[in-house]
Amino acid sequence: MLESIGASSIEELFDEIPAQLKANALQHVPPGLTEMAVMRLMQDRAERDGCYLNFIGAGAYEHHIPAAVWQLATRGEFYSAYTPYQAEASQGTLQVLYEYQTMMASLTGLDVTNASLYDGASALAEGVLMAVRLHKSSRRVLLPATLHPIYRDVVHSIVSNQRIELIELPYNRETGTVLLESLAPFEGQELAALVIPQPNFFGALESVHALTEWAHAQGALAIGVVNPVALGLLAPPGRWGATGADIAVGEGQPLGVPLAAGGPYFGFMSCKQAYVRQMPGRIVGRTTDVDGKPGFTLTLQAREQHIRRSKATSNICTNQGLAVTAATIHMAILGPTGLERVALASHTNLLTLLDRLKDTSGVSRRFSAPVFHETVLSLPIPAARVVDRLRHQGIWAGLDLSRHYPELGNALLVCTTETKTEADLDHYVRTLDAALSAESGSGAA
């Protein structure tokens, strides 16, 4: 190549770079290794993490992912078909996004879904901004304390400097759900939206029909924040109350995306047809070409890349095309029946775990509301100590809630999915019981 362009060396090719800016030889970089040696090195390092039995959920869930999902998603046709938000996107990519939109619209029970967002938390922030644009006369949004605390933080970070007031609703200390009496002071007031998590952060099922009806009676929009797997069993947002929620958002990670140390994941958003012009992101449509053959095209693009920035519905509505491709394949493999089986198995495992914990001294359910596949346990000692003890036994016991909900005392958020076996549940119960007995024997308070 140097000969073709008439350069005698690499140094001559880049001779415009000042000498003082050149790094010369790399420092502290070891000699190269063979492929086999690199694979052995990486395997050894990965094994240092250990192999843990996972009972943590809290917004990121360990589900079985069929091998076909990522074998297909990482094929070159999907893996390198970039960029999915530009007009020149491949027909294959556009068709996948169209199929994804169709599946998610069916799952949420709403009219239209966009081609994904960055993650669940920022999707909720986009939903809040969308509701404020639609309401026009109010910039006040009710945000329950039962919503994921990280979602609340992200929404506050994104919208608080846009003159939007976020009002937190307390939760019922007995049920672990929104305290319905706390809505009374807002009756008759102008509100842009009420956010309704289902299930909520405690794993409890909210009174979504009553909350949706209340929001609509005040002229506010109802924004559902949902777990897509739970929708295999629960009523979708489009059927909440008499006319359904107006907007539904959530995290798509449970649909075929591995935990992967926090990402990348993807957010989803659905809404009623009447509100589609205010939906951020992109929407893919099906059409026909000049020869009458079916094809796919970007139908709606309300992003700043396509229109004047001041007219854009969002400037951060990054979509996660590869994760969405995996989710589409995952849903296609499972189908409605398969998704229902996954949801039912996850729910059944939690009920089984709770039943087996009845004989464990000092352990009880903190809240009484029905649950999906997570719940809060009250412990006789600080949850952090339990988490630490079980970690040394190869178990992630759950999430210590003392940071986000100190008023709950020794509280542990525990999750089960369809991946847990009878032996896993028994092992968890025995190990937890032994840990509590050891703490009691040591005189710990």
N, C-alpha and C positions, 0 to 999 in steps of 0.2 A: 504493500500500500504506500509506503514511503517513496518507493521508486516511481510509482504512478503519479504522485503529486509533486515529485521533484525535491523531496527533503532527504537529507543524508542521515538523519537520526531523529529520535523522539525529542531530544533536546532542541534541535533546530526547529521542529514543528511547533514547539511551545516557547520559542525564544522571546516572545513578547511579554512573558511573565518576568517581572523584576527579580533579580537573583535573591534579594533579601526576603522575598515572600516564599521561596521554595523551601520545603521541609527537608529535602535531601533524603537520606536513608530513614526508614521508619524505626522508631525507638521502641524497645520493650515488646517487640513482636517476635514470637518464637518461629523457628523454621517451619515450613509447610509439612503437613502430614498426609499420608495416603488416605483414600476414601475409607478403607477399612478401619484405620486408626482413629479417624474423626468420628465414625459411627460408634466405635467402642467408647471413646471419650465422652460423647454426648449421652450414651446409654448409662454410663457410670454416674454421670452428673444427675441425670433424670432420676435414677434410683435413690439418690440421696433424699428426694422428697418423700419417699415412702409410698405406701399404698393404704389409703384410709377409707374406712366405711363412713359415708357422708350422710349426716342427718341435718345439714344446713340447707335452708332455702332462701328466704328473705329476698326474693326477687330474681334469683338466678338458680335454676333447677336442673338437677341431674336426671335426665331421662334417657332411655335407650334410644340410640340413633341407628337405624338399619344401615348396614355397610354400604348399600347401594346409594345412599343419599350423597355422601361426599365423593364416592367414586364417580358419580355423574356430575356433581357440581364442579369438580376440579378438572373436568375435561376441557381441553383448550377452547372449544366453542363457547363455553360459559366463562371460564376462568379469565380469559384475556379479551373478551368482547367488551371493549371500553370505548366511549363512555356511555352508560345507560341513560343519561339525562340529555343527551344531545340528539339532534334530529337525524344524524347519520347512524344511530344505534342499529345493530344488526336485527334482522327480522326475528332471529331466534331469541335474542335478549328481550325484545319487545313482546314476543308471544309469552315468554315466561312471566314477565311482569303483568301481562293481561290475565293470565291464568291465576297468578297470585292474587290480584285484585278481586277476581271472581270468587275465589275460595274465601278470602278474608271478609268480603261483603256478606257471603252466605253464613260465615261463622258468627259475625257480629250482628246479623239480622238487619243491617242498614243498607242503604241504596248504593253507596259508592265508597271505594277505598282508594287511597293514593298509593304510589309506587314506593312506599316505605319512607321512614325518617331515620334519624341518627340512632336514637335509643328510646326506651320507654319514658324516661324522665323528661328529656327534651321534647318528646312527642306531647306530653301533658302540657308543657309550657306553651307549645304551639297551639294546643287546643284552647288554652286560656286566652291567648292573644286572639284567636279566631272568634271566640265567644264575645270578646269585648268589641271587636269590629262589627259583629253581627248585631249586638244589642244597641250600640251607638250612644245611648244616653246614660249608661252606667259603666263604671270601671271597678266595681266591687265584686269580688269572687269569694265564695265560701269554700274553705279548704279544711276537710276533717283532719283531726289529729290521728285518726286511724289510717291515714294515707301513709305510704312508705316515707320515712323521714328523709331519705336522700331525694326522693321525688319532690318533697316540699322544699328542700334546700335549692334544688335546681330551678324549680319554678320561681322561687323568690329571687334568685340570682338573675334570671333572664327578664322578669317582668317588673320587678320592684322599681326600677329606674324609668319606667314608662308610665308613671302615674296610675298604676293599677294597685288597688288595695286588696291584699289577701287577708281574709278574716278566718282565724282558726276556730273550728268547732270542737268542743270537748267530747270525750267518749264516756259511755256508761261503764262504770268500774265493775259492774256485775257481768254484763254481757260482752264487753269488748267491742261494741259497735257505736256508731254515732248516737249521741244523746239527743233524742228527738225533741225533748223539751227545749234544747238550746236554740232551736230554730224559731221559737215563738217571737223573740224580740225583732226578728227580721221580716215578719209578715207585713205585707203592704208596702215594704220598702223596695226601691229599685235595686235590683241585683243583676249582674251580667250572667252569672253562672253558679251552679252548685256542682262540686266535684264529688263523684260517688265511686269509691273503690269497691271492687267485687272480685274475689274475696279481698278483705282489707289486709293491712300489714300483719295483724295478729292471726291471720288465717280465718277469721270469722266472716260469716255471710251477713252483709248489710240488708236492711229492709229497702231494697232497690225500688220496688214499686211505689211505696209510700214516699220515698225521697224524690223520685222523679215527678210524681204528681204534685208534691209540694213546690218543687222548683217551677214547674209550668204554671202553677196557680199564682206565682209571684211575677210571672212574665220573664223568668230567667231560663237559661239553657241548662240542660242536664248533661254533664260530661262524665261518661263512664270510664273508669280505669280498670281494665279487666285482664285476667290471666287467660290466654287463648286455650290452654288445655282444659281449664275449668269449664269453658263453654261447651265442652263435650257432654256435660251433665246439666249445667245451669241454664236458666233463661238468658238468651242473648240480650244485649243492650237495646236492640231494635224492638224488643217486646216488653220493655220495662214500662209499667204504668199503662195508661190508655193509648198513648201514641208513641211510646218508645223514647229512649234517650236521643239527644240531638247529635252528639259527638261521642265516639268511643276511641280510646287510645290504649296503648299497652306496650309491653316488651315482648318481642317475638322470639326471644332466645329459647323458650321451651319447645319450639317447633323445629327440631333438627339441628340446633346450633350448640356445640359443646360449651362447657363452662369456660375453658380457655383463659383462666386468670383474669376474667373481667371483660373480655371482648375479643374481636368486634361483635356486637349484637345488632339488632335493628328495632326501630320503633314502628308501630303501625297506627294508622288513623283511618277511621270510617266516619261517615256522616250522612245526614239526610240529603236527598237530591237538591232540595231548595237552598242548601248552604254551600254547594260545591264550588261556587265562584270565590269563596273565601277560604277554601282549603289550601294549605301550603303544599309545595312539592309538585309532583307531576302525575298525570293520569294517562294511561295508555288505552287507546280505543281500537276496535276492530272495524275494518272498512274494506272496500274493494278498489283495485287499481283500474287503470283505463281499459284493461282487457277483461274486467269483471272477476278477476281472481281475488280471493280473500287476502288481506294483508293487515299489518298492525302499524300504528303510528302514534306519536305523542299527541294527545288530543287537547290537553290543558296543561299549560306551563306558566304558573304565576310566580316564578322565581326571578330574582334580580338579574339573572343571566339572560333572561328573555324579554323583560320589560323594564321600564324605568324603575330605578331603585325605590323611589318614593311610592310607587304603585305596587311593589312586590308584597306578597302575603308573608314572605319570610326570606331572611338572608342566611339562615343556617340550616335549611331543611335538607341536609345531606342524606342521600339514600344509601343503603347498604346492599348493593346489587348482588354480591356473591352470597351473603347470608340469606337474602330473600330467595335466591335461586335454590339454596339448600332447603329452606322452609317449604317452598312450593313442591319440591320433590318429596319431602317428608310427608306433607299432607296428602299428596297424591298416592303415596304408598300406603299410608294408614287408612285413608278414606274416613267417612263419618263414623262407621262402626268401629274402626280401629282406634280413632281418637276417643270415642266413648269408652272403650275398654281400658285405654291408658288412664283416663280420668277416674274411672270406677276402681281400678286396681290401686291407684294412688290413694284415693279416699278410704278404701277398705283397709289398706295397710296402716293408715293412721288410726282408724278405729281399733284395729287389732293391737297396735302398740299401746294405746291408752288403756285398753282392757287389761293388758299384761302388766301395766304399771300400777294397777290398783293396789297390789300387795307390797309395793315399794314404799317403805316408811318415809313420810314427810313429803312425798311427791303427789301433786294434785293438779287438775286443770285450773288455770287461773280465771278463765272466762266460761260463761255458760252458753253462748250463742253457738248455733250449728257451724261446722267448719268444713273446709274442702280437704286439703292435704297438709295443713300446717296448724299448729296450735301453740299456746303459751303454757308452759309448766311452771308451777310454783315449787321452789326447792327449799329445803331446810337450811341450806348454806348458800353463800354467794355463788352465782352461776359461773363466774370467772374461774373459781376453783374447780368446779365440776368439769368445765371445758378443758382445763389444763390436765386434770387427772385422766380424763378419757382420751385426750390427745396422745398421751404416753402409752395408751393401750391400742392405738391405731384407729380411733374413732373421733370424727368431728361431731361433737355431741349436739350442737345447735348454736344459735346466736344469743350471746349474753345481751340482754336488753337494758342493762344499767346505764349505758351511755345515752341512749335515746329516750328511755322511759324510766328514769330513776325512781319515780313514785311507785313502780310495781315491785320494788324490792328484789328478792332473789328470783328473777324471772328468766326463763330460757325459752326461746322460740325454736320449735322442733318441726322438722318436715320429713315426710316420707313420699316417695314416688313409686312407680311400678317396678323400679329396679330392686327394691328391697324384698328379700325372701323371708320365709318364716325363721330360718336360722339367723338371719341378720337381726330381726326384731328381738329374738331371744337373746342374742349376744349383747345387744344394746341394753336390754333390761338387766341382765346379770351384771354387766360391767358397771352400769350406773348404780345398782344396788351395792356392789362391792366398794365403789368409790365413796358413796355416802356413809357406809359402815366404817370405812377406814378413817374418814374425817371425824366421825363421831367418836371412834376409839382413841383418836389422837387428842380429843378434848377441844377440837376446833368449834368455834361458835359461829 
